[in-house]
Each structure stands twice: as structure tokens, then as C-alpha cells.
Amino acid sequence: MIVVTGATGNIGRPLTQALAAADQQVTAVSRHTAAVPEGVRHVAADLAAPAGLKPALAGAKALFLLLSGDLHAAGAGPADIIGQAAASGVRRVVLLSTLGVVTRPFGPTRIAMRALEDTLRESGLEWAILRPGGFASNALWWAESVRAQQVVAAPFGDVGVPIIDPADIAEVAAACLLEDRHAGGVYELTGPEVITPRQQAAAIAGALG
């Protein structure tokens, strides 16, 4: 069985679907009750209380670990989730990290994520680490301002990042969960090119005429 945390999000949802389509037993974990694909078990749990994950992890062989924003805050203990996974008999953990641990390594959340990567490496479990760049889906945050005002607001209009579709991240995660050859891999995931918010705004304007 494979456990997917953040199973109702932009990555977790397509990942859960991909694993189910591959005839895997899947447990989808989210904070609240949610609809999941047929044949997938759902468990409501809060990752801030790792002991509550025991029912989800029972009998699991692999875990996809995606942390919500509050689990990056000071005083949070995401390393305890890895400990709980090991104690439950999980053999492989695929961690969603961020490209920011390389490009902006001294930010507080980046330091914490790097420490979590190190915890996973030293856990004795099989592991893989995914470091995506910006999410293409973040452009949806502009939908209302574009609709109402024809405005895209971004703090650094000419700073480009290599954005990637979350569905592509999910495909990589599925491969890491299912294939032994990815054990010990650290994958930096980017899209086909660097793009700035100004270029994204131009593309939206072109699409809208």
C-alpha cells in the first residue's frame, strides 16, 4: 500500500489517480473528508500530530510526504512524521522539497526543508527527494484580478522561474514510489523554460485578445 499526503491538492490528486490506475492500493490522507477515486481508501489526519497517522500508515510500504505551509513554521516537527513512518514499517519515502533549497538556501523555510531532507537521508529508509520550481497552477491566483480589472499583480515582474505543471510533478512522484531505480535520487524539476510574471501576463493577454 502507498500513502499519499496532501491527497486533495494539485499534486496529491493526480498522484493518487496515477497510483490507482497502476493497480496500487492507495491511502489518501487529507485534513478533511474528501472524495477520492474508486478503490482508494481515505483517512482524515493532521500531519501536525504524527501519531494520528498510525491508522493511515498501517501496512504501508511507501509514503509520499507533502507538507502544508504551517509545517514549515518555527516549532513544527515534520521530522516526527518520518520517524512515525519508520516505526510503522514504511520502507520508502518520497519527499516533496523545493528548488529553493538550492536557489535561496538561507531563507528560514529553506533551511528547515534542507534539515528535513537530511533527516530523511539519515533515516535508514529508502528515499527520493523532489525539488520542483514554481508551479504553473499558481497563475490561477490571478484569475479574479484578470477577470475584474485586467491586472496581474506580482512583486517581481521581471524575475523568471522555471515553472512546472503539478501533474508532471505527480508523474515523477509516482515513478519514485514505484520504481527501485529512483532510490536515493534528488530530482530538480523544472518546466521547458524560465518565464517571468510579465511574460505570463503577456501570454494571458494574448489568449484573451
N, C-alpha and C positions, 0 to 999 in steps of 0.2 A: 504494500500500500504506500502511496505517496501523499504527503500532507502539503497543501498549498495555503500559506498565509496570505492575507490581503486578497482573498479569492474573489472579491466582488469588484476589484479595481481594474484599471486599464491594462495591467499586466496579468494579474491573477485570473481574470475572467477568461481571456483567450488561452492561458496556460492550462487551466482546468479543463477547458473544452478539448485542447490538443491531447492531453493525457487520457481523457476519457475516450477519445476517438482512437487512441492507440491501445485500447482494451486494458488500461491500467485501472486498478482500484484506487480511487481518489477520495481524500477527505478535504473538503473545502472549509477553511477557517475564516471567519469574519466576526466582528464585534456584535453584529446584529443578525437576526434571522434573514435569510436571503434565498432567492430562487437559484438553483444550481442545475446543471444538465442532468438528464435522466441517468440513474445509476450511480451518481455521485453522492456521497454522504456529506452532510453539512453539520458543523459543530460551531456554536457561538462561543467565542472565548476572547479574552482581552490579553494581548501579549505583555501588557504591563504587569500581569500576575502569572508568571510562567507555570506555576503549579497547576493553574487551571487548564493548561494544555494537555495534562495527562490523558484525558479521555480521547483527545484527538490523536495523540502520538502512539497510543497503544497499538502494537502490531505493525507500526510503520517502518519502512526500510529507508525512506528518503524524505527530506524536508526542503521546501522552498521557503526561504526566510526573507520576507519583505517587511521593513519596519516603517510604521507611521511616524509622522513628524515628532510627536511627543516622546517617542522612544529614543530620540536623539538629544533630548534635553538633559541638562545637568541633573544628576541624581537618579536618572533612569538606569536600569540594569539589563540591557539586552543580552549581555554575555550569559546571563542566567538561563536564557532560552536555549542556548547551545548546550549548556550543562543539563538542562531538562531533557533535551533531545537525546543526548548520550545516555543518560540514565534510563530512558525509555527504550533503548535498543536501536535507535535510529543509526544507520551506518553511513549515510551520505547527506550532506547539507549543501545546498546551493544558495549563496548569499547574494542578494541584490545590494551592491555597493553603489558607488558613484564615480564618474570620471574626475570629479572634483578632488578626490584624494591625491590625484596627480597634478591637476592644473591649478588648484587652490588649496594646497596641503595644510595651510596654517589656520584656516577657519576652525572655530570650535567644533562644529558638527563634523568637519572633515577629519579632525584629529580623533574624535570619538569613533568614527567609522573605520579609520585605519586601525585603531586599537581592537575593534571588533573583528576585523579581518585577521589580525594577529592571533586573537583568541581562537578563531576557527582553525587556523593553521596548526595551532598547538594542541587542539582538542583530541587528537588521535582518531578523528573521524575522516572519512573520505570527504573531499570538499571541492567546490569550484566557486569562483568569485566573478560576478558580472559587474562591470563598471560602465554603464551607459552614459552618453552625453545628454543633451537636452531632449525632452520628449516632444515629438511633433504634436501630440494632443494638447499641449499647453496653449497652443494658438486658439483653442476653443474658449479660453478665458476672455478673449477679445470679442466674442460673438455679440454680446449685448451692446457694447460701445460702438461696434461697427454698424450694427442694425439701427441704433438710435441716433448716433452722431457722425457716423463715417470716420471714426477715430480709432487708432491703435495706440495705446499708451504703453511705453516700455522705458525703463530707466536708462538704458544704454543702447540707443537706436542703431549704432554702427559697430557694435561688438558682436561678432559672429560666433556661433557654436555649432558643432556637428549634431544636428537633431536626428532622432531615430523614432520610428513608429513603435509604440509599446507592443504591438502584435509581433514585431520582429524580435524584440527582447524576449517575449514569451516563447518563441520558437527556439531561441538559443537556450533558454532555461530548460525547456523540455528535453533537448538533446543532452544537456549536462546531467539531468536527473536520470536519464535512461541509458546513457552510453558510458561504459567504463573508461573509454579513451580520454574523456574530459576531466578525469580526476586530477586535482592539482593544477587545473588551468585557471589563469586570470585573464579574462577577456574584456578588452576595451571595445565598447560597442558604439559605433557611430553610423550616421547616415552617409549618403553619397558625397556630400559636400558641406562646407561651413556656410551658414546662412545667417544674416543679421535680421533683427526685427524690421528694419527699414525695407529689406528685400522681401520679407514675408508680407509686409503691408502692401508693397507694390504688386505682389502676386495676387493678394486678395482683391485689390482694386481692379486688376486686370480681369479677374474672374467675374467680378460684378459689373464690369463695363464702366 
